[in-house]
Amino acid sequence: MKNSKAILVHPGLMEIREADMPVLKDTDVMIRVREVGVCGSDVHGFQFGPFIPPKDPNQEIGLGHECAGVVVKVGPKVKNFKEGDRVCIEPGVPCGHCKYCRTGRYNLCPDVDFMATQPNYRGALTNYLVHPEEFTYHLPDNMDFVEGALVEPASVGMHAALLSGIRPGESAVILGGGCIGLMTLQGLVSCGVTDITVVDVMDNRLELAKKLGAAHTVNGMKEDTVAVCRALTDDMGADYVFETAGAVITAQQAVKIVARGGKIMQVGTQSKEVPVDFLKINREVTIQTSFRYRNCYPAVIAAISSGRFDVKSMVTATYDYKDVQQAFDDSVNKKAEIIKSVIHMPEE
């Protein structure tokens, strides 16, 4: 078996290089990667470098963490997987013994080894990778590898919905109709929420939001987002506002849209400081951040398998592994067209 990996040589340039086969530990499975989703964090890394730069300037940077594939080998202590099993993975491996891990909040582990970021920056854009059995999941027979890869971003949306505590009958506004916004939308629909408004500046995203369960959509380029969202709630404001765009303007709009006693869920990654007008929310509004996910994969896999959670409709571009540079170039230059890109890895 020969291995290779796609490396970020410098911002704006990807290169496929030969790579050693990964070392299989006793409780690891070795996976032949079949599909890799391109995340917004990958695109940011491609453009500007990782959010957290490595300490060693010579550190190789891999990209990609949304993946699915086939088990080709298992460690001697692996109990639940065998060669030929179709799987997806949680790309973050926590330490398992800090206070966050011990209380079940392993997504907050300060020593987590998350793919394509510190400390190892190993990416999923590789032919073979090894991963702990504990964070590997079987794919049902009716789920393909693309759906398997997209369990990861779907879990981000589901976790945000569950963490918010929203209940059927309450209203929600989602600021941002990209992949994570649409995954959050479906997470809310899965929770029985029906009064959902999605805001974006691209009509193709808003059209898809309608198909996926949004009751209302707002084009922020053509309409006054705050005015329309307030009007939809008789000027009372939304019970929950989910900021998923990771933009300063949408974070500032959230405080103007949320109802008294409501909650702002910050789901998108804010890479800049955001001034908050606390005078607008000094009526017992809660600001809650949401980080990745925890304990979500089994439920999300079941939801996708049952047809209740549609991830494939978001895939608007597919590429072969050899065209990885084009995939990232298009993600930067064709943002108006692309909602989700997936890179197909060779089978042999």
Residue pairs with C-beta under 8 A, 6 or more apart in sequence:
1 21
1 72
1 127
1 128
2 18
2 127
3 18
3 19
3 20
3 21
3 22
3 126
3 127
3 128
4 16
4 17
4 18
4 19
4 126
4 127
5 16
5 17
5 19
5 62
5 123
5 125
5 126
5 127
6 14
6 15
6 16
6 17
6 62
6 63
6 64
6 123
6 125
6 126
6 321
6 324
7 14
7 15
7 16
7 17
7 60
7 61
7 62
7 123
8 14
8 45
8 46
8 49
8 61
8 62
8 63
9 15
11 46
11 47
11 48
11 49
12 46
12 47
13 325
14 46
14 63
14 324
14 325
14 328
15 325
16 321
16 322
16 324
19 126
19 127
21 128
22 30
22 128
22 129
22 130
23 130
24 30
24 73
24 74
24 75
24 130
25 75
25 130
25 132
26 75
26 76
26 77
26 78
27 75
27 77
27 78
27 132
27 133
27 134
28 74
28 75
28 78
28 130
28 131
28 132
28 133
29 71
29 73
29 74
29 75
29 78
29 81
29 87
29 130
29 131
29 132
29 133
29 136
30 71
30 72
30 73
30 74
30 128
30 129
30 130
31 67
31 69
31 70
31 71
31 72
31 87
31 89
31 128
31 129
31 130
31 131
31 136
32 69
32 70
32 71
32 72
32 127
32 128
32 345
32 347
33 67
33 68
33 69
33 124
33 125
33 126
33 127
33 128
33 129
33 345
34 67
34 68
34 69
34 70
34 145
34 344
34 345
34 347
35 67
35 68
35 69
35 145
35 146
35 148
35 149
35 342
35 343
35 344
35 345
36 64
36 66
36 67
36 124
36 125
36 149
36 342
36 343
36 345
37 64
37 66
37 67
37 149
37 150
37 152
37 153
37 340
37 341
37 342
37 343
38 64
38 66
38 327
38 328
38 331
38 340
38 341
38 342
38 343
39 64
39 65
39 66
39 152
39 153
39 179
40 178
40 179
40 180
40 246
40 269
41 51
41 65
41 116
41 117
41 269
42 63
42 64
42 65
42 116
42 328
42 331
43 328
43 331
43 332
44 51
44 271
45 51
45 61
45 63
45 116
46 63
46 328
46 331
46 332
47 332
49 61
50 61
50 116
50 117
50 118
50 121
51 117
51 269
51 271
52 117
52 118
54 61
54 118
54 121
59 121
60 121
61 116
61 121
61 123
62 115
62 116
62 121
62 122
62 123
62 124
62 125
62 126
63 116
63 123
63 124
63 125
63 328
64 115
64 116
64 123
64 124
64 125
64 343
65 91
65 114
65 115
65 116
65 123
65 124
65 152
66 91
66 124
66 149
66 150
66 152
66 153
67 88
67 89
67 91
67 124
67 129
67 148
67 149
67 152
68 86
68 87
68 88
68 89
68 139
68 145
68 146
68 147
68 148
68 149
68 151
69 86
69 87
69 145
69 148
69 345
70 84
70 85
70 86
70 87
71 81
71 82
71 83
71 84
71 85
71 86
71 87
72 83
72 128
73 83
74 81
74 82
74 83
74 133
75 133
78 133
79 133
80 133
80 138
81 87
81 133
81 136
81 138
85 138
86 138
86 139
86 145
86 148
87 136
87 137
87 138
87 139
87 148
88 136
88 137
88 139
88 148
88 149
88 151
88 152
88 297
88 301
89 131
89 135
89 136
89 137
90 135
90 136
90 137
90 152
90 155
90 297
91 114
91 115
91 116
91 124
91 152
92 106
92 107
92 109
92 112
92 113
92 114
92 115
92 135
92 292
93 112
93 113
93 114
93 131
93 132
93 135
94 100
94 101
94 106
94 107
94 109
94 111
94 112
95 101
95 109
95 111
95 112
96 106
98 109
98 110
98 111
100 106
100 107
100 108
100 109
100 110
101 109
104 294
104 295
105 294
106 112
106 294
107 159
107 291
107 292
107 293
107 294
108 291
113 119
113 120
114 292
115 122
115 123
115 124
116 122
116 123
116 124
122 129
125 321
125 324
125 343
125 345
127 345
127 346
137 151
137 297
137 298
137 301
139 145
139 147
139 148
139 301
140 301
140 305
142 305
143 301
143 304
143 305
146 311
146 312
146 315
146 342
147 304
147 311
147 312
149 342
150 304
150 311
150 312
150 314
150 315
150 340
150 342
151 297
151 300
151 301
151 304
151 311
153 179
153 180
153 183
153 311
153 340
154 183
154 186
154 187
154 300
154 303
154 304
154 309
154 311
155 292
155 293
155 296
155 297
155 300
156 180
156 183
156 184
156 267
156 290
156 292
156 293
157 180
157 182
157 183
157 184
157 185
157 186
157 187
157 267
158 183
158 186
158 187
158 190
158 293
158 296
158 299
158 300
158 303
158 309
159 187
159 290
159 292
159 293
159 294
159 296
160 184
160 187
160 242
160 244
160 265
160 267
160 290
161 184
161 187
161 188
161 190
161 191
161 193
162 187
162 191
162 296
163 265
163 288
163 290
164 240
164 242
164 263
164 265
164 288
164 290
165 263
166 172
166 188
166 191
166 193
166 239
166 240
167 191
167 192
167 193
168 191
168 192
168 193
168 194
169 195
170 193
170 195
170 239
170 240
171 195
171 196
171 197
171 232
171 233
171 238
171 239
171 240
171 259
172 188
172 193
172 195
172 196
172 197
172 238
172 239
172 240
172 241
172 242
173 196
173 197
173 198
173 199
173 229
173 238
173 240
173 241
173 242
173 257
174 181
174 184
174 185
174 188
174 196
174 197
174 198
174 199
174 209
174 214
174 242
174 244
175 181
175 199
175 225
175 241
175 242
175 243
175 244
175 245
175 250
175 253
175 254
175 257
176 199
176 200
176 243
176 244
176 245
176 246
176 247
176 250
176 268
177 198
177 199
177 200
177 202
177 205
177 206
177 208
177 209
177 217
178 200
178 205
178 244
178 245
178 339
179 314
179 339
179 340
180 244
180 267
180 268
181 198
181 200
181 205
181 209
181 242
181 244
181 245
182 198
182 205
182 208
182 209
182 212
182 314
182 339
183 311
183 314
184 242
184 244
184 267
185 196
185 198
185 209
185 212
185 213
185 214
186 212
186 213
186 309
186 310
188 196
188 213
188 242
189 196
189 212
189 213
190 303
190 308
190 309
194 213
194 215
195 215
196 213
196 214
196 215
196 216
197 214
197 215
197 216
197 217
197 218
197 229
197 232
197 238
198 205
198 206
198 209
198 214
198 216
198 217
198 218
199 217
199 218
199 219
199 220
199 225
199 229
199 250
200 206
200 209
200 217
200 218
200 219
200 220
200 245
201 219
201 220
201 221
202 336
203 219
204 316
204 336
204 337
204 339
205 339
206 214
206 217
206 218
206 219
207 217
208 313
208 314
208 339
209 217
210 217
211 313
212 310
212 313
216 232
218 225
218 228
218 229
225 253
225 257
226 253
226 256
226 257
229 237
229 238
229 257
230 236
230 237
230 256
230 257
233 259
236 259
236 260
237 257
237 258
237 259
237 260
237 262
238 257
238 258
238 259
238 262
239 259
239 262
239 263
240 258
240 262
240 263
240 264
240 265
241 254
241 257
241 258
241 262
241 263
241 264
241 265
242 265
242 267
243 250
243 251
243 254
243 264
243 265
243 266
243 267
243 268
244 267
244 268
245 268
246 268
246 269
246 270
246 271
247 268
248 270
248 272
248 274
250 268
251 266
251 270
251 274
251 276
252 274
252 275
252 276
252 277
254 264
254 266
255 264
255 276
255 277
255 278
255 280
255 281
255 285
256 280
258 264
258 281
258 285
260 283
260 284
260 285
261 283
261 284
261 285
262 285
262 286
263 285
263 286
263 287
263 288
264 281
264 285
264 286
264 287
264 288
265 288
265 289
265 290
266 287
266 288
266 289
266 290
267 290
276 287
281 287
300 309
303 309
304 310
304 311
314 339
314 340
315 339
315 340
315 341
315 342
316 337
316 338
316 339
316 340
316 341
317 327
317 330
317 334
317 337
317 338
317 340
317 341
317 342
318 341
318 342
318 343
318 344
319 326
319 327
319 330
319 341
319 342
319 343
319 344
320 343
320 344
320 346
321 343
321 344
321 345
321 346
324 343
327 341
327 343
330 338
330 341
331 338
331 341
